[in-house]
Amino acid sequence: MTATGADREAAGPTTRGYWWWERRRSVALDVGLALLSALECALEGVAFAGETGLPVPLGVLFGLVAGSVLVLRRRWPIVVVLVSIATTPAEMGYLMGIVGLYTLAASEVPRRITVALTGMTLVGTFVVSFVRLRQSLDAQADFGPGVWYVPVVSLFMSLGLTAPSVFFGLYIGARRRLMESLRERADSLERELSLLADRAEERAEWARTEERTRIAREMHDVVAHRVSLMVVHAAALQAVAPKDPAKAVRNAALVGDMGRQALTELREMLGVLRSGDALVAPRAGQVPLASVGRVAAVAVAAVAEDGPRLCEVEALVAQSREAGMTVELSVEGDARAYAPEVEQTAYRVVQEALTNVHKHAAGARTWVRLAHRGAEVAMQVENGPTDGVTADAGLPSGGNGLVGMRERVLGLGGVFVSGPTDAGGFRVSAVLPDGEVA
């Protein structure tokens, strides 16, 4: 994986902090090239001083100063090329010119400036080569080439001193920009992958939370209703045992039946969870981010298929009647099959509402109404005030019944309303859309 800019900055003084150089080897390379260029220009300055009549130390000093400018090639490549052009008539600075043109072509300098300075260098070397070659031929009377010889050789010499370094610099610059683009793209992809991993973890956590909430809601509905009826029957059993042993036996049988039904439903729910876990058991070393959603889907589908149906509401009401509640059931419209989750939610709403009556309104008269309409099914459970005679069974309340009902109904796109009535009772109403017909 490529190193990011943050990684390069974190590398400390080994890579940054040397003026305009990024690495130590860049410093060593530029200083070495500057020393070679200064030595070259100093040696050529001796010949230049002899031709112009200047003192030799002055020519050497001029060459040292001009050649050492190459150390600035990364910071100011234009200055280096201009100095090499200025020293071309003195026939010095060839290394500085070659390296300067390469650095200029590889840098981010606008192309028009690179073309202009390359043209100036080409013309300067061509003129100097042409003049020096002509002077050399004039000094040799026995060698007489054609007219074409001097311009062609001068052109080749000037092209040889400029074109290779410029083309190589353009190639290196394009390659460097490509690598930077690929590095930025890799960094961007790495950030995107990190964001996707974070979002996947968030979705997995959300799925886990949703599944825990659904399981808690199912456990509450199953346990609260069955155990509430068992407590009510146990209280009635305690009251009638001395007076009516036969009725006490019947109540004891009902308590046993309800306990077995509660255990059966709990066992089915736990079996669904275990089978869901087995379906997505991860391999060693694998983090199952997506498996949570699959477990939730399997569990929801299994519970929806095996859960209660609207046709069992009558038996549910009968159980409350056997526990001593005065409850009436009325059904409007023609009963039909709904989607499993719709029927299960409708059953759970009625079940939880009856459980709340057992808990909070002992002895209250209760009405359960079901209405099968064109594209929806409606249910309402209403109870009057407590009669003040029936003893309160002392059932605990966790305060999650209405919340669970509301979550169920709203999760299917339905409407849920609950609240006290003017007569001192309580009413729970829900409307569920038809959903996908079974």
N, C-alpha and C positions, 0 to 999 in steps of 0.2 A: 504494500500500500504506500502511496506517495506521502511524503511529509507535508503537513499543512503549514501555512504561514505562522500559526501559533507555535507549532513545533520548532520551526527555525528560529523564532524569536526567543523561545525558551532555552535554546541551546547555549545562550550566554556569550561571553567574550571570545569563544572559540570561532564563532562565525560572524559576529557583528562588532562594531565599535572601532574600526580602523578607518576613520574618515569616510571616504566614499567606497572603500573596499568591503566586501561581504565576507571574504575568507582570507586566511593567512597565505594560502598559496597564490591568491591573486596579488597580494602585496609583493611576495617574492618574485613572481613572474614579471610584474611591471617594473619593479626596481632593477631586476636583471636586464630586461630589455633596454631600460633607460641607460644603464651603465655601458652596454654594448653599443648603443647608438651614440652616446657621448664619446666613447673611445674611437668609433668610426669617424665621427665628425672632427674630432681632434686631429686624427691622422690626416684627414683630407684638408683640415685647416692649415697644415704645414705647407701643402702644395698651393693652396689658395693664397697664403701670405707671400710665398715666393713669386707668384704670378702678378700680384697686385703691388708688391713692394712694401707691404706692411711688415711690422716686426713679427717674427715667428711666435713668440709667446702670446701676442694679441690674437693671432689666427687660431692658436690652440685654445685659448680661452673662449673665443667666439664659438669654436666647434663644440667645446664642452657644454657651454650654456645652451646652444641650440639643440644638441643631441639629448640633453637631460629633460627637455620638454616632453619627451615621450612618456615620462612617468605620469602625466596628466591625461593619458589617452582615454581612460574610462570616464573621467569627469568632464573633460572638454575636448572631445575628439576633433571638433572643428578647428580649435586653436592649433592642435598638433598638425593637422593637414595644411593649414595656412602657413605655419612655420616651415614645413617641408617644401611648400611651393616657393616661399621666399628664399630658401637656401638652395634651390635648384640651380640658379646661375652660377653659384660657387661650387657646384658639383659635389655637394655633401648632403647627408641626410637621406640616403637611399633606404636604409632600414626603417628610419622614422616615417618616410613616405609610404612604404609598403604596409607597415603595421598600422599607421594612422588611417589609411584608406580602408583596411579591413575592419578596424574598430568602428569607423564612421558608417560603413555599409551594414554592419551588424547591430548598430544602435537604433534607438527610436527617433533619430533625427529625420525630419521630413525628406522625402525622396527628392524633391526638387533641389534641396541644398546638397544632397549627396551627388546628384548628377552634375550640378554646377561645379563643385569642387573637384570631382573626377575629371571633368572636361578641362578645368584649369591645369590640373596636374598633367594630364595627357599632352596638352599644348606646350606646357613648360618643358617637359622632358623631350618632346619632339623637337622643339626649337634648339635646346642645348645640344641634343644628339646631332641634329643637322649641322649646326655650326662647328662643333668639334670634329665631326667626321669630314666636313668640307676642308677644314684647316689641315687635318691629317693627310688628306688626299693631295692638297696643294703642295704639301711638303715632300711628297713622294712623286717625283716627275716620271719615274719609270713605270708607275701603275696608273692606267687610264681606263677605268670602267665606264660604262655608259652613263647617260644622264639619269636614268632611273635608279641607279644604285644607291645614291645618298638618301633620297626621300623614302625608298622602300625600307632600307635598313633602319633609318631613323624611326619610321612608323612601327616596325616590329619591336624595336627596343623600347619605345614609349608604351606600346601595348603590353609588352612583357612585364614592365614595371608597374602597370596600373590594373589591367584587366583581371589577372588571376586573384589578386587580393580583394578586389571589389566583388567579384562573383562569389568567392569563398565567403566573404563577409555577409553577402545577401543570403547565402544558403544557411549559414550559422544563425543569422538573425531570424529567418523564417522558422528554422527548427526550434530555436529557443522560444519563440512565440507560440509555436504549436505545443511544446512541452508545458508552457505556462497555462495554455488553454486546457490541456488535458488534466493538469494538476488541479486547476480550479473546478473543472467538471467532476473530477474524482472527489474533491472536497465537498462539492455540492451534493453529489450522490451519497456521500457518507453522512452528511447532515440529513438528507431526506430519509435515508435508511434508519437513522437514529430516531427521527420523528415518527416514521412508520412503526418502529418497534415500540415507541412510547404509546402511540395510539392503539396498537394491538394489545399492549398491556392494559391500557385503560378500558378497552372493550372487553378484555377477558375479566378484569375486575368488576366491570358493570354486569357481565353475564353471571359471574359468581354471586354478586349481590342480589341480582334478580332471582336467581335460583334459590338462594337461601330464603329470600322473602316469600317465594312461592311455597317452598316446603314448610316454612313456619305457618303460612296461612292454611295450608292443608291440614297440618297437625292440629292447629287451633280448632278448625271446623270439626274435625273428626273427634278429637278428644273432648272438647268443651261440650258438645251436644250430648254425646253418649254418657260422659261422666255426670253431667248435670241431671240427666234422666235417672241415672243410677242413684245419685244422691237423693233425688226426690222420692224415688221408690223406696230407698232405704229408710228415709224418714217416715214414709207411710207404713212401712213394714214394722218399724218400731212402735208406731202408734196403735196399730190394729192387732199386733201379735197376741196381746193378752185377751182381746175381745173376740176376734174372729181368726182362729188358726188357719182355716181354709184359705181366706183371703191373704193371710200372711204367706202361705205357701206359694200362692200365685205370684205375689209381688217378688218373693225370693227367686222364683223361676224367671221372671222378667228381668230382674237385675243380672242374673247369670247370662241370659240371652244377650242383653245389651253389652255386657263385658266381653263376651265372645265376639260380637260384631265389631266392637271397637278394636280388639286385638287383631281380628281378621283384616280390617282396613289398614291398620298400622303395619301389619306384616306385608300387605300388598305394596304399600308405599315404600317401605324399606327394600323390598325386593326389586322395585323399579330402580331405586338409586344404586343398588349393587350391580344390577345388570348394565346400567348406564356407565358406571365406572369401568366395568370389564370391557365394554365396547371400545373405550378409548384409553386403555392402559398404555402409558408411554414406555418407549424403549429406554434403556439405561442411558443417562446423560442427556435426555431430550426434555425440553421444557414445554409442556402441553398448553400453549397459549390458546389455540383454537379448540382444544378438546372440551373446554368448559361449556362453550356454546352448544357443542354436539350433545353433551350430557344433558344440558337443559332441554334441548329439543326432544331428545329421546324420552326424558322423564315427563315432559308436558304431554307429548303424544300418547304415551302409555297410560298416564293417569286420566287423560281425557277419554280414551277409549274404554277404560275399565271403571270409570267413575260413575256416580249416580245419575239417574235420568229423571225427567219431569214426571214420568209415570209413577215414580216411587214417592211423590209428594203425599199421596193419599196415605201410604203406609207410615210416612213420617208424622203426619197429623194424628194418625191412630195411636202412635207411640206416646204422643203428648197427652192424648185423651186418657190412655191407660195410666199415665202418671198423675191424673187428677185435674188436668187443665180442661176448661170448657172452651173448645175451639171449633169453629165452623169453617168448612171449606166450600168455596163456590168456584166454578169453572165456567168461563164464557168463551164461546167460539168452539170450533172443531179442533180437537187435539191433533197434532201432526208431529212428524219427526224434525228435529232441528240439528244443527251441527253439534257434535259432542261437547265442545267447550261451552256452547250456549246453554245446553240442557244442564250441564254440571254447575255452571255459575248460577242459573236460576234455582236449582235445588239447594245450593249452599246458602243463597240469600235467605230463602225460606227457613232453612235449618238454623242459621245463626239468629234470625229474628225470633224464632220460637225459643231458642236457648236463652236469649236476653229476657224474654217474658218469664221463663222459669227463674232466672236470677233476680230480676228487679221488680216483678209484678206478680207475686204469688197470689193465686186465686183470681186473677183478672180474666175477664171474658175476652176471647181473642177471635179475630176473623182473618182468614187466609183467602185471598182472591187471586185467581189466575185468569188472564185474558189472552186468548190467541187471536191476534189481529193479522192484517194483511201481510205486513213486512216486519212484524215485531211480536214479541211476547212480553207481557207486563205482569208483574206480581206485586202484591201488597199484603203486608202483615200489620194489622192494627190491633192493639189491645186497649181495653178500658182501664180504669183505675183499679188498684188492688181492692179486694173485698174487705180487707182488715180482719178477716177471720182466719184465713189459712196462714199457718205459721211459715215464716221465711226460712227456707232451707239453709241459709247462710253460705250460699255459693260465692266463691271469690270471683272478682272481675279484673281482668288485666287491661281493659280499656281498648283492646285491639279489634273487637268484633266489627264495629261500624267502619273502622278504617279498612279492614280486610274486605268487607263487602263493597265499599266504594272502589277500592283498587281493582277488584274483580270486574265490576260493571264497567268502569271507565276504560279498563284494558281492552274490552270488546267494543268500545265505541258507544256504550249505552248511557243512560241517565239514571242517577241515583239521588234520592231525596229522603231525608229522615229528620224527625223532630217530634216534639210533643204535640198533642191534640188539645183542642179547647175543652174536651171532657176530662182532661187530666190523665189521659193515657199516652201512648206513643205509637207512631206510625213509621213504617219503613216501606218505601216504594222504589221500584226499579223497572226500567224499560230496556230490553235488549233487542238489538236488530236481529233479523232472521238469520243472518249469516249464511254459510254454505249449507244447503240442505243435505242431510245425511243420505 
